[in-house]
Structure formats: C-alpha cells, structure tokens
C-alpha cells in the first residue's frame, strides 16, 4: 500500500514527518522538499519534517546548473537553470520532457502567480510566461539584479536584489511598478515563507539567514558559517539551508547547524506535491488562479445567498483544511490576507496540487489547474 502524509506547500510548513516516500510500486504520491544540486546536476528529495535525504528524483535532462524546482499548473515540474539559460520541464516521476523556456540568460529563482511563471534573470529583469512557455512581458525591469522572487497572497512580491553595493530585500507592488526597500544584506538569494506568516532569506556573502516580516522588521539573524543559498523552515522547527558544501539544518534555539548531506553544491529548496490527484489551489474558491478577497466573498455567497454558484472543487474552498466548507473558511482566508502573522491556507497553496492527506470533499474540476 502507498502511504502519504499531510504536508504543506512552498509557502507553508509540514505538520508531520514524511515517514515513507513510497511503500509500493507506481507513481510518487507524497509531497517532499526538492533541492537541485549542480555538482552532479540532479534533483534530490528531502523529508519536509526533519530534512532527511530520501534519494534523487531526477538527473540529466539538460540540467547544467539547476536552481529551483516548482510544480507547474500542467502537473509537471519546472526547473530553472543558470547555465542552460532557461527553464526545463520534467514529469512528476523525474522523466525529462525538454526545455520550456530557452534563451533567458542566467535564470535563477522562480515563482508562480495566477498560473503564470515568473523567472528572475541575471540580465536584470523578471520575465513572465504562460504555462505553455509563451512570453507575456517583464514584470520588473528597473535596473535591479534579481536572484529570487516570492509572491505574497495579495499578489505583491518579495524580491532579492544583488545589484552591487545596493544589495537588498525589497517588496514590490502587485503590478511590479514600484517597491519598498526593506533592508540591506550582501547577496540575498532564496526567500521562503514561515508558518508564522514571516519570512526567511538566505544571504550568500554575509553567511547568514535572516528571519523578517513583510514590513522589513528583522526578527532574528543566524550566522551559519557558509555562503547560504536556499532556505526553508522544517516541520520540526529547524531551518534547512543549502550552500556549496551541501545541505544543513539549523536549530534556531541554539544557533547550531548540523550537516544533512555534504559534497554537493546545493541550491534552492521547494516543497512540491508529487501526487497525481485532481489539482487545485486551496483558498482559491472561485478557481481564478489567485488567492484574494474575492475568494472569501465567493465562499460567503455560496453559503448564504440562495442561487449563488458553488465551488466546482469544494476542497479549494476549505482554506483551513478541516474537511468542511463553512464560514470559518472565509474568516481564515480574510485573516491570511489582511492580518500579519496569520497562517496561509494549507497545501496545496499557492500552486496547483492534490490534497496531500486526501479529502472527503468533492473536487470535480478546477479551471485554474489544467
């Protein structure tokens, strides 16, 4: 029998350990942390609770210096690659499909919003593409040098800028037209969300990890003794981080780091659902590919206004993942959107995926996840 365990998305932290990745033949059904490494050009799988190495998912496939892996709305994996200058596509079982995007110089961190892919480029911009790989336009092109981008639930974007002496973490408005500079650090790389609603950034030149709020308040800094690249809060409360030396786990209570896997040049860390069930985005009740106030309004109308449309995927409206669609889901979503420090919807969120722990709620279709 195959076993899955409840975990969270890139933007949330798992609640229990992934005790088994597979217990039978067939497709992968669990959500894991995926970390590409450029020593052997492979994608490794790690336990989202304690960071344990679980083996490799993929190798080859055109990878030269893979940076970040995300699950696409198409039910595939997108892999950004600095040296291949673009984004590669793989099946969920690790089989290479081919290039999705080519000719995008020095492709780095990526994120997905509204079903579209956003890619940071060393050429000095963030490019937006459809799920089919069609260029839409540049989201940001203002002289900065982006290394990572992370969208917030309201559509704004946290952003690592490595433009020389001006290196900083900044927050862009949802249309990319303006930003607020939050704080300066030397060579910020991956940004990821914590379960508290705060954020972590790995800082390469300063050899540290910064815990911060979206308003720029710094909660804590952790010296890690190596040039940090990727960062992710584990289910056990520790912080998983990567460097040219490998993958390590930091205990924030003591400041002590321990090695999990050495001898590889590890990159960014992503929590990815490798299941093959019906794809949806939790919290996106109206299935438009976004998580915003309209979802809470849609849920309330479905519940209390006769004749209103019901979600085609009830599981998507169950923001708090309590196996019910009720007013508490609208309250949960509104808190996530407007109250700093509130928890985001549980997995799958903010990208498409299947319910990692199964659900009794019906999910017939979800338009934003083809």
C-alpha positions as CSV (number, residue, x, y, z in Angstrom):
1,X,0.0,0.0,0.0
2,X,1.3,3.5,-0.9
3,X,1.3,6.0,2.1
4,X,1.0,9.7,2.1
5,X,1.3,12.2,5.0
6,X,-0.1,15.7,5.4
7,X,2.4,18.4,4.5
8,X,2.3,21.9,3.1
9,X,3.3,23.9,0.1
10,X,6.3,26.0,-0.6
11,X,4.7,28.8,1.4
12,X,3.8,26.6,4.4
13,X,5.5,24.2,6.7
14,X,4.6,20.5,7.1
15,X,2.8,19.3,10.2
16,X,4.1,15.8,10.4
17,X,7.1,13.9,9.1
18,X,7.1,12.2,5.8
19,X,7.8,8.8,7.2
20,X,7.7,7.0,3.9
21,X,8.1,8.3,0.3
22,X,6.9,5.2,-1.4
23,X,5.7,1.9,0.0
24,X,4.6,0.3,-3.3
25,X,5.4,0.5,-7.0
26,X,3.8,3.2,-9.0
27,X,3.8,7.0,-9.1
28,X,5.1,9.2,-6.3
29,X,2.2,10.3,-4.1
30,X,3.9,12.3,-1.4
31,X,4.9,15.9,-1.0
32,X,8.6,16.3,-0.5
33,X,11.3,19.0,-0.4
34,X,13.1,19.1,-3.8
35,X,16.6,20.5,-3.9
36,X,18.6,20.7,-7.1
37,X,22.4,20.5,-6.9
38,X,24.9,21.4,-9.6
39,X,27.8,19.1,-8.7
40,X,26.1,16.1,-10.4
41,X,23.1,18.1,-11.9
42,X,20.5,16.1,-10.0
43,X,17.3,16.9,-8.1
44,X,17.3,15.4,-4.6
45,X,14.3,14.6,-2.4
46,X,14.2,15.5,1.3
47,X,11.9,14.9,4.3
48,X,9.9,18.1,5.0
49,X,9.8,17.4,8.7
50,X,13.5,16.9,9.5
51,X,15.3,17.4,6.2
52,X,16.5,13.8,5.8
53,X,17.8,12.9,2.4
54,X,15.4,10.5,0.6
55,X,17.2,9.9,-2.7
56,X,17.3,11.6,-6.1
57,X,14.2,12.2,-8.2
58,X,15.9,13.3,-11.5
59,X,19.2,13.7,-13.2
60,X,20.4,14.9,-16.6
61,X,17.6,16.2,-18.8
62,X,19.7,19.2,-19.9
63,X,20.4,20.4,-16.4
64,X,23.7,22.3,-16.1
65,X,23.3,24.4,-13.0
66,X,19.7,23.9,-11.8
67,X,18.5,26.4,-9.3
68,X,14.8,25.9,-8.3
69,X,12.1,23.4,-8.9
70,X,8.3,24.1,-8.7
71,X,5.3,22.1,-9.7
72,X,3.6,23.6,-12.7
73,X,-0.2,24.1,-13.3
74,X,0.3,21.5,-16.0
75,X,1.1,18.8,-13.5
76,X,4.8,18.8,-14.4
77,X,8.0,20.1,-12.8
78,X,9.6,23.4,-13.9
79,X,13.4,23.7,-13.2
80,X,15.2,27.0,-13.6
81,X,18.8,26.6,-14.7
82,X,21.5,29.3,-14.7
83,X,23.8,27.8,-17.3
84,X,21.2,26.3,-19.5
85,X,19.7,29.8,-19.6
86,X,16.1,28.9,-19.2
87,X,13.5,26.6,-17.6
88,X,13.4,22.8,-18.1
89,X,10.4,20.6,-17.7
90,X,10.2,17.2,-16.1
91,X,7.4,14.8,-15.4
92,X,6.5,14.2,-11.7
93,X,8.4,10.9,-11.8
94,X,11.6,12.7,-12.8
95,X,11.5,11.9,-16.5
96,X,12.9,14.7,-18.6
97,X,10.4,16.3,-21.0
98,X,12.6,19.1,-22.5
99,X,13.1,22.9,-22.4
100,X,10.0,25.0,-21.6
101,X,11.9,28.3,-22.0
102,X,15.2,28.9,-23.7
103,X,17.5,31.9,-24.2
104,X,16.7,33.5,-20.8
105,X,20.2,34.5,-19.6
106,X,21.2,33.3,-16.1
107,X,17.8,32.1,-15.0
108,X,17.6,32.0,-11.2
109,X,14.7,31.9,-8.7
110,X,11.1,31.3,-9.9
111,X,7.6,31.5,-8.7
112,X,4.0,31.1,-10.0
113,X,1.1,33.5,-9.8
114,X,-2.2,33.1,-11.5
115,X,-0.9,30.1,-13.4
116,X,1.9,32.1,-15.0
117,X,5.6,31.5,-14.4
118,X,7.9,34.4,-13.3
119,X,11.6,33.9,-13.8
120,X,14.4,36.1,-12.3
121,X,17.2,36.7,-14.8
122,X,20.8,37.9,-14.4
123,X,20.1,40.1,-17.4
124,X,18.3,42.4,-14.9
125,X,14.6,41.7,-15.1
126,X,11.9,39.3,-14.1
127,X,10.2,37.7,-17.1
128,X,6.6,36.4,-17.1
129,X,5.5,33.4,-19.1
130,X,2.3,31.4,-19.6
131,X,2.1,27.8,-18.5
132,X,2.8,26.9,-22.2
133,X,6.1,28.9,-22.1
134,X,4.8,31.9,-24.1
135,X,6.4,35.2,-23.1
136,X,4.0,37.7,-21.6
137,X,6.3,40.5,-20.7
138,X,8.7,41.7,-18.0
139,X,7.2,42.0,-14.5
140,X,10.1,44.0,-13.2
141,X,12.8,45.7,-15.3
142,X,14.1,48.7,-13.3
143,X,17.9,48.3,-13.1
144,X,17.9,45.8,-10.2
145,X,19.6,42.4,-10.4
146,X,17.0,39.8,-9.2
147,X,18.0,36.5,-7.7
148,X,14.7,35.3,-6.3
149,X,11.0,36.3,-6.2
150,X,8.3,35.1,-3.8
151,X,4.7,36.2,-4.3
152,X,2.6,37.0,-1.2
153,X,-1.1,36.0,-1.0
154,X,-2.2,39.5,-2.0
155,X,-0.1,39.5,-5.2
156,X,2.8,41.6,-4.0
157,X,6.3,40.1,-4.3
158,X,9.3,39.8,-2.1
159,X,12.4,40.1,-4.1
160,X,16.2,39.6,-3.7
161,X,18.3,42.2,-5.4
162,X,22.0,41.7,-5.8
163,X,22.9,44.9,-7.6
164,X,26.4,45.5,-6.3
165,X,26.7,47.7,-3.2
166,X,22.9,48.2,-3.3
167,X,22.1,44.6,-2.4
168,X,18.8,44.4,-0.6
169,X,15.5,42.7,0.0
170,X,12.5,44.6,-1.3
171,X,8.8,44.3,-1.6
172,X,7.1,45.1,-5.0
173,X,3.5,46.1,-5.6
174,X,1.4,43.5,-7.4
175,X,1.8,45.2,-10.8
176,X,5.6,45.4,-10.4
177,X,5.6,49.2,-10.9
178,X,7.0,50.3,-7.5
179,X,8.7,48.8,-4.5
180,X,9.7,49.4,-0.9
181,X,13.3,48.6,0.1
182,X,13.0,46.5,3.3
183,X,16.7,46.1,4.4
184,X,20.2,45.7,3.0
185,X,22.2,42.5,3.1
186,X,25.1,41.3,0.9
187,X,23.9,39.0,-1.8
188,X,20.4,37.7,-0.8
189,X,19.3,34.6,-2.5
190,X,16.2,32.4,-1.8
191,X,13.3,33.9,0.1
192,X,10.7,31.5,1.7
193,X,7.7,31.8,4.0
194,X,7.5,30.6,7.6
195,X,4.4,29.0,9.2
196,X,4.1,32.2,11.3
197,X,3.5,34.4,8.2
198,X,7.0,35.8,8.5
199,X,9.8,35.1,6.0
200,X,13.4,33.8,5.7
201,X,16.1,34.8,3.3
202,X,19.4,33.1,2.7
203,X,22.3,35.6,2.5
204,X,25.3,34.4,0.5
205,X,28.1,36.9,1.2
206,X,27.1,37.6,4.8
207,X,27.0,33.8,5.6
208,X,23.7,34.1,7.4
209,X,19.9,33.6,7.4
210,X,17.6,36.5,8.2
211,X,14.1,36.0,9.7
212,X,12.0,39.0,8.8
213,X,8.5,40.4,8.4
214,X,7.0,41.8,5.2
215,X,7.2,45.3,6.6
216,X,11.0,44.9,6.9
217,X,11.2,44.3,10.6
218,X,14.1,41.8,11.3
219,X,13.1,39.2,13.9
220,X,16.4,37.4,14.1
221,X,19.7,36.7,12.2
222,X,21.5,33.4,12.2
223,X,25.2,33.1,11.4
224,X,25.7,29.8,9.5
225,X,29.4,30.0,8.7
226,X,28.9,29.3,4.9
227,X,27.5,31.2,2.0
228,X,23.8,30.4,2.2
229,X,21.8,29.9,-0.9
230,X,18.5,28.1,-0.2
231,X,16.4,28.3,3.0
232,X,13.2,26.6,4.3
233,X,11.5,26.1,7.7
234,X,11.2,22.5,8.6
235,X,8.2,20.9,10.3
236,X,10.3,20.2,13.4
237,X,11.1,24.0,13.8
238,X,14.6,23.8,12.4
239,X,15.7,25.8,9.4
240,X,17.0,23.8,6.4
241,X,19.6,25.7,4.3
242,X,21.9,25.0,1.4
243,X,25.4,26.1,0.3
244,X,28.2,25.0,-2.0
245,X,29.1,22.5,0.8
246,X,25.7,20.7,0.8
247,X,22.5,20.7,2.8
248,X,22.4,21.5,6.6
249,X,19.8,22.0,9.4
250,X,20.0,24.9,11.8
251,X,18.4,24.8,15.3
252,X,17.3,28.4,15.8
253,X,17.1,28.0,19.5
254,X,20.8,27.2,19.8
255,X,22.2,28.5,16.6
256,X,23.9,25.2,16.0
257,X,23.9,23.8,12.4
258,X,24.3,20.1,11.5
259,X,25.1,18.6,8.1
260,X,22.5,16.5,6.4
261,X,24.2,15.9,3.1
262,X,27.7,17.0,2.2
263,X,29.7,17.0,-1.0
264,X,27.2,18.7,-3.3
265,X,26.7,22.3,-4.4
266,X,23.1,22.6,-3.3
267,X,20.7,25.3,-4.5
268,X,17.1,26.4,-3.6
269,X,14.6,24.4,-1.6
270,X,10.9,23.9,-2.6
271,X,8.1,21.9,-1.1
272,X,6.5,20.1,-4.1
273,X,3.5,17.8,-4.3
274,X,4.4,14.8,-6.4
275,X,0.9,13.3,-6.2
276,X,-1.2,12.7,-9.3
277,X,-4.7,13.5,-7.9
278,X,-7.1,16.3,-9.0
279,X,-5.1,19.6,-9.0
280,X,-6.4,22.6,-7.2
281,X,-5.3,25.6,-5.1
282,X,-6.6,25.7,-1.6
283,X,-8.2,29.0,-0.7
284,X,-8.9,29.9,-4.4
285,X,-12.6,29.2,-4.0
286,X,-13.6,30.8,-7.3
287,X,-10.8,28.9,-9.3
288,X,-9.4,32.0,-11.0
289,X,-5.8,31.2,-10.1
290,X,-5.5,33.9,-7.5
291,X,-5.9,34.0,-3.7
292,X,-7.6,37.3,-2.8
293,X,-10.7,38.8,-1.2
294,X,-12.9,37.6,-4.0
295,X,-12.5,34.0,-2.8
296,X,-13.8,34.8,0.7
297,X,-16.7,36.7,-0.9
298,X,-17.4,33.8,-3.2
299,X,-17.4,31.4,-0.3
300,X,-19.8,33.5,1.8
301,X,-22.1,34.0,-1.2
302,X,-22.2,30.2,-1.8
303,X,-23.1,29.6,1.8
304,X,-25.7,32.4,2.5
305,X,-27.1,33.7,-0.8
306,X,-29.6,31.4,-2.4
307,X,-28.9,30.7,-6.1
308,X,-25.2,31.5,-5.8
309,X,-22.7,29.3,-7.6
310,X,-20.9,26.6,-5.6
311,X,-17.2,25.9,-6.0
312,X,-16.6,23.3,-8.6
313,X,-13.9,22.0,-6.2
314,X,-15.2,22.1,-2.6
315,X,-11.7,21.2,-1.3
316,X,-10.4,24.5,-2.8
317,X,-12.8,26.5,-0.5
318,X,-11.7,24.6,2.6
319,X,-9.0,27.1,3.5
320,X,-8.4,25.8,7.0
321,X,-8.4,22.1,5.8
322,X,-10.9,20.9,8.4
323,X,-12.9,18.9,5.9
324,X,-15.8,21.3,6.0
325,X,-16.8,24.2,3.8
326,X,-18.3,26.8,6.2
327,X,-17.9,30.4,7.4
328,X,-14.7,29.6,9.2
329,X,-13.0,29.2,5.8
330,X,-13.9,32.7,4.7
331,X,-12.7,34.0,8.1
332,X,-9.5,32.0,7.8
333,X,-8.9,33.4,4.2
334,X,-9.5,37.0,5.3
335,X,-7.1,36.7,8.2
336,X,-4.5,35.2,5.9
337,X,-4.9,38.1,3.5
338,X,-5.2,41.0,5.9
339,X,-3.8,40.1,9.4
340,X,0.0,40.0,9.6
341,X,1.3,36.8,11.1
342,X,-1.8,34.7,10.2
343,X,-1.4,31.3,8.6
344,X,-1.8,30.8,4.9
345,X,-4.2,28.2,3.5
346,X,-2.9,24.7,3.9
347,X,-1.5,22.6,1.0
348,X,-1.9,22.8,-1.9
349,X,-1.2,26.5,-1.9
350,X,-0.2,28.8,-3.6
351,X,0.5,26.5,-6.6
352,X,-1.6,23.7,-8.0
353,X,-1.5,20.2,-6.4
354,X,-3.6,17.4,-4.9
355,X,-4.7,17.2,-1.3
356,X,-1.6,15.5,0.3
357,X,-3.7,13.9,3.0
358,X,-6.8,13.2,1.0
359,X,-10.2,14.7,1.5
360,X,-13.9,13.8,1.8
361,X,-14.8,17.0,-0.1
362,X,-15.7,16.6,-3.7
363,X,-13.3,18.2,-6.3
364,X,-14.9,17.6,-9.8
365,X,-12.8,20.2,-11.7
366,X,-10.6,23.3,-11.1
367,X,-10.3,25.6,-14.0
368,X,-7.0,27.2,-12.9
369,X,-5.2,23.9,-12.7
370,X,-5.3,22.3,-16.2
